[in-house]
Amino acid sequence: MWGVMAILAMVGFVGLVAVRLFPLYFDDFKVTTALNTIKGDADNSRTSADITTQFFRNLSIDNVNCVRQEDLQLDPKGDGSFALRLDYEVRVPIAYNVDAVVKFSHHQVVR
């Protein structure tokens, strides 16, 4: 009986972690979609401010609030494109004072 209870407790804990982390990965999927939308737009006259505005507008539409302005870095390249780097982390409480920290990193070249 104790063995069954221990297995159920472990399965319950793994289920709790999965339920808490799923929204984070779903939001990261939305972030990836927003990045691909920006990458697919082939307007060469865009500035870094235009790209940033479009990216955060797409995130706002998808109700993603975990990415901050400081997390996005755009470095201009010589051919009119930008090296986009997005590094952010999200902290979510699991139980009591136990938190999970998940780090995400995306790198793309945007024209």
TIVO-2410 file (N, C-alpha, C; in nm, 3 decimals):
# residues 111
REC num residu      c1      c2      c3 atome chaine
REC   1      M   0.081  -0.119   0.000     N      A
REC   1      M   0.000   0.000   0.000    CA      A
REC   1      M   0.087   0.127   0.000     C      A
REC   2      W   0.196   0.126   0.078     N      A
REC   2      W   0.283   0.244   0.082    CA      A
REC   2      W   0.350   0.267  -0.053     C      A
REC   3      G   0.383   0.159  -0.120     N      A
REC   3      G   0.444   0.170  -0.252    CA      A
REC   3      G   0.351   0.234  -0.353     C      A
REC   4      V   0.224   0.195  -0.349     N      A
REC   4      V   0.124   0.252  -0.439    CA      A
REC   4      V   0.104   0.401  -0.410     C      A
REC   5      M   0.102   0.436  -0.281     N      A
REC   5      M   0.085   0.576  -0.246    CA      A
REC   5      M   0.205   0.660  -0.289     C      A
REC   6      A   0.325   0.605  -0.280     N      A
REC   6      A   0.445   0.676  -0.324    CA      A
REC   6      A   0.442   0.697  -0.475     C      A
REC   7      I   0.401   0.597  -0.548     N      A
REC   7      I   0.391   0.608  -0.694    CA      A
REC   7      I   0.285   0.712  -0.732     C      A
REC   8      L   0.171   0.710  -0.664     N      A
REC   8      L   0.067   0.809  -0.692    CA      A
REC   8      L   0.114   0.950  -0.660     C      A
REC   9      A   0.191   0.967  -0.553     N      A
REC   9      A   0.244   1.099  -0.518    CA      A
REC   9      A   0.340   1.148  -0.626     C      A
REC  10      M   0.425   1.060  -0.675     N      A
REC  10      M   0.519   1.098  -0.781    CA      A
REC  10      M   0.446   1.134  -0.910     C      A
REC  11      V   0.347   1.054  -0.945     N      A
REC  11      V   0.269   1.082  -1.066    CA      A
REC  11      V   0.194   1.214  -1.050     C      A
REC  12      G   0.141   1.239  -0.932     N      A
REC  12      G   0.072   1.365  -0.906    CA      A
REC  12      G   0.165   1.485  -0.917     C      A
REC  13      F   0.287   1.471  -0.864     N      A
REC  13      F   0.384   1.580  -0.872    CA      A
REC  13      F   0.424   1.607  -1.017     C      A
REC  14      V   0.451   1.503  -1.092     N      A
REC  14      V   0.486   1.519  -1.234    CA      A
REC  14      V   0.369   1.581  -1.310     C      A
REC  15      G   0.247   1.542  -1.279     N      A
REC  15      G   0.130   1.601  -1.343    CA      A
REC  15      G   0.115   1.748  -1.308     C      A
REC  16      L   0.141   1.785  -1.182     N      A
REC  16      L   0.134   1.924  -1.140    CA      A
REC  16      L   0.237   2.009  -1.214     C      A
REC  17      V   0.359   1.958  -1.225     N      A
REC  17      V   0.464   2.031  -1.298    CA      A
REC  17      V   0.426   2.046  -1.445     C      A
REC  18      A   0.373   1.942  -1.504     N      A
REC  18      A   0.333   1.949  -1.645    CA      A
REC  18      A   0.222   2.052  -1.666     C      A
REC  19      V   0.125   2.055  -1.575     N      A
REC  19      V   0.015   2.151  -1.587    CA      A
REC  19      V   0.067   2.294  -1.570     C      A
REC  20      R   0.164   2.316  -1.483     N      A
REC  20      R   0.218   2.450  -1.460    CA      A
REC  20      R   0.308   2.496  -1.575     C      A
REC  21      L   0.381   2.403  -1.638     N      A
REC  21      L   0.476   2.441  -1.742    CA      A
REC  21      L   0.416   2.447  -1.882     C      A
REC  22      F   0.306   2.381  -1.906     N      A
REC  22      F   0.247   2.380  -2.040    CA      A
REC  22      F   0.216   2.520  -2.092     C      A
REC  23      P   0.156   2.611  -2.012     N      A
REC  23      P   0.130   2.746  -2.065    CA      A
REC  23      P   0.257   2.821  -2.105     C      A
REC  24      L   0.369   2.796  -2.037     N      A
REC  24      L   0.494   2.862  -2.072    CA      A
REC  24      L   0.541   2.820  -2.210     C      A
REC  25      Y   0.535   2.692  -2.237     N      A
REC  25      Y   0.579   2.643  -2.367    CA      A
REC  25      Y   0.480   2.681  -2.477     C      A
REC  26      F   0.353   2.692  -2.443     N      A
REC  26      F   0.254   2.738  -2.541    CA      A
REC  26      F   0.278   2.885  -2.575     C      A
REC  27      D   0.311   2.968  -2.474     N      A
REC  27      D   0.346   3.107  -2.501    CA      A
REC  27      D   0.473   3.117  -2.584     C      A
REC  28      D   0.571   3.029  -2.559     N      A
REC  28      D   0.692   3.030  -2.639    CA      A
REC  28      D   0.662   2.992  -2.784     C      A
REC  29      F   0.566   2.905  -2.805     N      A
REC  29      F   0.524   2.873  -2.942    CA      A
REC  29      F   0.467   2.998  -3.009     C      A
REC  30      K   0.391   3.078  -2.935     N      A
REC  30      K   0.338   3.204  -2.990    CA      A
REC  30      K   0.449   3.303  -3.020     C      A
REC  31      V   0.552   3.306  -2.935     N      A
REC  31      V   0.667   3.393  -2.959    CA      A
REC  31      V   0.738   3.350  -3.087     C      A
REC  32      T   0.757   3.220  -3.105     N      A
REC  32      T   0.820   3.169  -3.227    CA      A
REC  32      T   0.737   3.204  -3.349     C      A
REC  33      T   0.606   3.196  -3.338     N      A
REC  33      T   0.518   3.233  -3.449    CA      A
REC  33      T   0.532   3.382  -3.481     C      A
REC  34      A   0.540   3.466  -3.379     N      A
REC  34      A   0.558   3.610  -3.402    CA      A
REC  34      A   0.692   3.638  -3.468     C      A
REC  35      L   0.797   3.566  -3.428     N      A
REC  35      L   0.928   3.584  -3.491    CA      A
REC  35      L   0.926   3.540  -3.637     C      A
REC  36      N   0.859   3.429  -3.664     N      A
REC  36      N   0.850   3.382  -3.803    CA      A
REC  36      N   0.768   3.477  -3.889     C      A
REC  37      T   0.668   3.542  -3.831     N      A
REC  37      T   0.589   3.641  -3.903    CA      A
REC  37      T   0.677   3.760  -3.942     C      A
REC  38      I   0.760   3.803  -3.851     N      A
REC  38      I   0.851   3.914  -3.880    CA      A
REC  38      I   0.953   3.873  -3.985     C      A
REC  39      K   1.005   3.752  -3.974     N      A
REC  39      K   1.105   3.704  -4.069    CA      A
REC  39      K   1.045   3.690  -4.208     C      A
REC  40      G   0.919   3.650  -4.217     N      A
REC  40      G   0.854   3.630  -4.346    CA      A
REC  40      G   0.821   3.759  -4.418     C      A
REC  41      D   0.813   3.870  -4.346     N      A
REC  41      D   0.784   3.998  -4.408    CA      A
REC  41      D   0.912   4.049  -4.474     C      A
REC  42      A   0.910   4.068  -4.603     N      A
REC  42      A   1.032   4.097  -4.680    CA      A
REC  42      A   1.048   4.244  -4.713     C      A
REC  43      D   1.007   4.333  -4.624     N      A
REC  43      D   1.022   4.476  -4.647    CA      A
REC  43      D   1.162   4.518  -4.604     C      A
REC  44      N   1.245   4.560  -4.700     N      A
REC  44      N   1.384   4.595  -4.671    CA      A
REC  44      N   1.399   4.734  -4.611     C      A
REC  45      S   1.294   4.813  -4.610     N      A
REC  45      S   1.305   4.950  -4.560    CA      A
REC  45      S   1.270   4.961  -4.412     C      A
REC  46      R   1.255   4.849  -4.343     N      A
REC  46      R   1.217   4.854  -4.202    CA      A
REC  46      R   1.336   4.891  -4.114     C      A
REC  47      T   1.309   4.967  -4.012     N      A
REC  47      T   1.410   5.001  -3.913    CA      A
REC  47      T   1.395   4.906  -3.794     C      A
REC  48      S   1.490   4.916  -3.702     N      A
REC  48      S   1.482   4.830  -3.583    CA      A
REC  48      S   1.359   4.866  -3.499     C      A
REC  49      A   1.320   4.993  -3.498     N      A
REC  49      A   1.200   5.034  -3.424    CA      A
REC  49      A   1.075   4.974  -3.487     C      A
REC  50      D   1.069   4.967  -3.621     N      A
REC  50      D   0.955   4.907  -3.689    CA      A
REC  50      D   0.944   4.758  -3.657     C      A
REC  51      I   1.058   4.690  -3.658     N      A
REC  51      I   1.059   4.546  -3.628    CA      A
REC  51      I   1.017   4.521  -3.484     C      A
REC  52      T   1.069   4.600  -3.392     N      A
REC  52      T   1.032   4.585  -3.252    CA      A
REC  52      T   0.884   4.611  -3.229     C      A
REC  53      T   0.833   4.716  -3.291     N      A
REC  53      T   0.691   4.749  -3.276    CA      A
REC  53      T   0.603   4.637  -3.331     C      A
REC  54      Q   0.637   4.585  -3.448     N      A
REC  54      Q   0.558   4.478  -3.508    CA      A
REC  54      Q   0.564   4.351  -3.422     C      A
REC  55      F   0.682   4.319  -3.370     N      A
REC  55      F   0.697   4.200  -3.287    CA      A
REC  55      F   0.610   4.209  -3.161     C      A
REC  56      F   0.618   4.321  -3.090     N      A
REC  56      F   0.540   4.334  -2.966    CA      A
REC  56      F   0.392   4.352  -2.994     C      A
REC  57      R   0.356   4.403  -3.108     N      A
REC  57      R   0.214   4.409  -3.146    CA      A
REC  57      R   0.160   4.267  -3.167     C      A
REC  58      N   0.239   4.182  -3.233     N      A
REC  58      N   0.197   4.042  -3.253    CA      A
REC  58      N   0.183   3.970  -3.119     C      A
REC  59      L   0.277   3.996  -3.027     N      A
REC  59      L   0.267   3.934  -2.894    CA      A
REC  59      L   0.146   3.985  -2.818     C      A
REC  60      S   0.116   4.112  -2.832     N      A
REC  60      S  -0.001   4.169  -2.765    CA      A
REC  60      S  -0.130   4.108  -2.817     C      A
REC  61      I  -0.136   4.085  -2.947     N      A
REC  61      I  -0.255   4.022  -3.005    CA      A
REC  61      I  -0.273   3.881  -2.950     C      A
REC  62      D  -0.162   3.808  -2.934     N      A
REC  62      D  -0.168   3.671  -2.882    CA      A
REC  62      D  -0.171   3.665  -2.730     C      A
REC  63      N  -0.174   3.781  -2.662     N      A
REC  63      N  -0.181   3.788  -2.516    CA      A
REC  63      N  -0.062   3.720  -2.449     C      A
REC  64      V   0.058   3.750  -2.499     N      A
REC  64      V   0.181   3.698  -2.440    CA      A
REC  64      V   0.246   3.814  -2.365     C      A
REC  65      N   0.261   3.799  -2.233     N      A
REC  65      N   0.312   3.907  -2.149    CA      A
REC  65      N   0.447   3.876  -2.085     C      A
REC  66      C   0.509   3.765  -2.122     N      A
REC  66      C   0.632   3.723  -2.053    CA      A
REC  66      C   0.758   3.781  -2.116     C      A
REC  67      V   0.750   3.844  -2.233     N      A
REC  67      V   0.866   3.900  -2.300    CA      A
REC  67      V   0.868   4.051  -2.277     C      A
REC  68      R   0.984   4.102  -2.235     N      A
REC  68      R   1.000   4.245  -2.211    CA      A
REC  68      R   1.081   4.308  -2.323     C      A
REC  69      Q   1.078   4.440  -2.330     N      A
REC  69      Q   1.154   4.513  -2.432    CA      A
REC  69      Q   1.303   4.485  -2.419     C      A
REC  70      E   1.353   4.471  -2.297     N      A
REC  70      E   1.496   4.448  -2.274    CA      A
REC  70      E   1.543   4.312  -2.323     C      A
REC  71      D   1.451   4.218  -2.339     N      A
REC  71      D   1.487   4.083  -2.380    CA      A
REC  71      D   1.518   4.073  -2.529     C      A
REC  72      L   1.474   4.169  -2.606     N      A
REC  72      L   1.491   4.167  -2.751    CA      A
REC  72      L   1.608   4.256  -2.791     C      A
REC  73      Q   1.701   4.198  -2.866     N      A
REC  73      Q   1.815   4.275  -2.915    CA      A
REC  73      Q   1.823   4.261  -3.065     C      A
REC  74      L   1.834   4.375  -3.133     N      A
REC  74      L   1.849   4.380  -3.278    CA      A
REC  74      L   1.983   4.442  -3.311     C      A
REC  75      D   2.067   4.369  -3.381     N      A
REC  75      D   2.197   4.420  -3.422    CA      A
REC  75      D   2.198   4.432  -3.574     C      A
REC  76      P   2.221   4.553  -3.626     N      A
REC  76      P   2.222   4.570  -3.772    CA      A
REC  76      P   2.342   4.500  -3.835     C      A
REC  77      K   2.317   4.442  -3.952     N      A
REC  77      K   2.424   4.380  -4.029    CA      A
REC  77      K   2.450   4.468  -4.151     C      A
REC  78      G   2.554   4.442  -4.223     N      A
REC  78      G   2.594   4.528  -4.335    CA      A
REC  78      G   2.501   4.525  -4.454     C      A
REC  79      D   2.426   4.420  -4.473     N      A
REC  79      D   2.342   4.407  -4.593    CA      A
REC  79      D   2.199   4.456  -4.573     C      A
REC  80      G   2.173   4.533  -4.470     N      A
REC  80      G   2.039   4.585  -4.445    CA      A
REC  80      G   1.952   4.496  -4.360     C      A
REC  81      S   2.005   4.383  -4.317     N      A
REC  81      S   1.928   4.293  -4.232    CA      A
REC  81      S   1.969   4.314  -4.086     C      A
REC  82      F   1.897   4.248  -3.998     N      A
REC  82      F   1.922   4.259  -3.854    CA      A
REC  82      F   1.939   4.119  -3.796     C      A
REC  83      A   2.035   4.107  -3.705     N      A
REC  83      A   2.048   3.984  -3.628    CA      A
REC  83      A   1.963   4.001  -3.503     C      A
REC  84      L   1.858   3.923  -3.494     N      A
REC  84      L   1.762   3.933  -3.384    CA      A
REC  84      L   1.795   3.827  -3.281     C      A
REC  85      R   1.807   3.869  -3.156     N      A
REC  85      R   1.832   3.775  -3.047    CA      A
REC  85      R   1.732   3.801  -2.937     C      A
REC  86      L   1.661   3.698  -2.899     N      A
REC  86      L   1.561   3.707  -2.793    CA      A
REC  86      L   1.593   3.603  -2.687     C      A
REC  87      D   1.632   3.650  -2.571     N      A
REC  87      D   1.661   3.562  -2.457    CA      A
REC  87      D   1.576   3.609  -2.340     C      A
REC  88      Y   1.491   3.520  -2.292     N      A
REC  88      Y   1.406   3.556  -2.178    CA      A
REC  88      Y   1.384   3.434  -2.091     C      A
REC  89      E   1.345   3.461  -1.968     N      A
REC  89      E   1.314   3.352  -1.875    CA      A
REC  89      E   1.183   3.382  -1.805     C      A
REC  90      V   1.117   3.276  -1.768     N      A
REC  90      V   0.987   3.286  -1.701    CA      A
REC  90      V   0.994   3.203  -1.573     C      A
REC  91      R   0.943   3.260  -1.466     N      A
REC  91      R   0.939   3.191  -1.337    CA      A
REC  91      R   0.793   3.163  -1.303     C      A
REC  92      V   0.764   3.040  -1.267     N      A
REC  92      V   0.627   3.002  -1.234    CA      A
REC  92      V   0.629   2.926  -1.101     C      A
REC  93      P   0.538   2.959  -1.010     N      A
REC  93      P   0.534   2.885  -0.883    CA      A
REC  93      P   0.476   2.745  -0.903     C      A
REC  94      I   0.541   2.648  -0.841     N      A
REC  94      I   0.493   2.509  -0.850    CA      A
REC  94      I   0.408   2.477  -0.726     C      A
REC  95      A   0.468   2.487  -0.609     N      A
REC  95      A   0.396   2.463  -0.484    CA      A
REC  95      A   0.470   2.535  -0.372     C      A
REC  96      Y   0.397   2.608  -0.290     N      A
REC  96      Y   0.452   2.683  -0.176    CA      A
REC  96      Y   0.567   2.771  -0.221     C      A
REC  97      N   0.690   2.743  -0.174     N      A
REC  97      N   0.804   2.826  -0.211    CA      A
REC  97      N   0.892   2.761  -0.318     C      A
REC  98      V   0.839   2.667  -0.391     N      A
REC  98      V   0.913   2.600  -0.498    CA      A
REC  98      V   0.869   2.660  -0.631     C      A
REC  99      D   0.966   2.716  -0.704     N      A
REC  99      D   0.940   2.776  -0.835    CA      A
REC  99      D   1.015   2.700  -0.942     C      A
REC 100      A   0.964   2.708  -1.063     N      A
REC 100      A   1.035   2.656  -1.180    CA      A
REC 100      A   1.075   2.776  -1.265     C      A
REC 101      V   1.200   2.775  -1.310     N      A
REC 101      V   1.250   2.881  -1.398    CA      A
REC 101      V   1.281   2.817  -1.532     C      A
REC 102      V   1.221   2.872  -1.637     N      A
REC 102      V   1.240   2.819  -1.771    CA      A
REC 102      V   1.301   2.929  -1.856     C      A
REC 103      K   1.411   2.899  -1.924     N      A
REC 103      K   1.480   2.996  -2.009    CA      A
REC 103      K   1.455   2.959  -2.154     C      A
REC 104      F   1.428   3.063  -2.234     N      A
REC 104      F   1.406   3.046  -2.377    CA      A
REC 104      F   1.504   3.135  -2.452     C      A
REC 105      S   1.550   3.088  -2.567     N      A
REC 105      S   1.645   3.164  -2.647    CA      A
REC 105      S   1.611   3.143  -2.795     C      A
REC 106      H   1.603   3.255  -2.869     N      A
REC 106      H   1.573   3.250  -3.012    CA      A
REC 106      H   1.670   3.343  -3.084     C      A
REC 107      H   1.721   3.296  -3.197     N      A
REC 107      H   1.813   3.376  -3.279    CA      A
REC 107      H   1.769   3.365  -3.424     C      A
REC 108      Q   1.759   3.479  -3.492     N      A
REC 108      Q   1.717   3.482  -3.633    CA      A
REC 108      Q   1.781   3.599  -3.703     C      A
REC 109      V   1.786   3.590  -3.835     N      A
REC 109      V   1.825   3.703  -3.919    CA      A
REC 109      V   1.699   3.754  -3.984     C      A
REC 110      V   1.673   3.884  -3.968     N      A
REC 110      V   1.550   3.945  -4.019    CA      A
REC 110      V   1.589   4.048  -4.124     C      A
REC 111      R   1.523   4.042  -4.237     N      A
REC 111      R   1.551   4.139  -4.345    CA      A
REC 111      R   1.448   4.249  -4.343     C      A
***
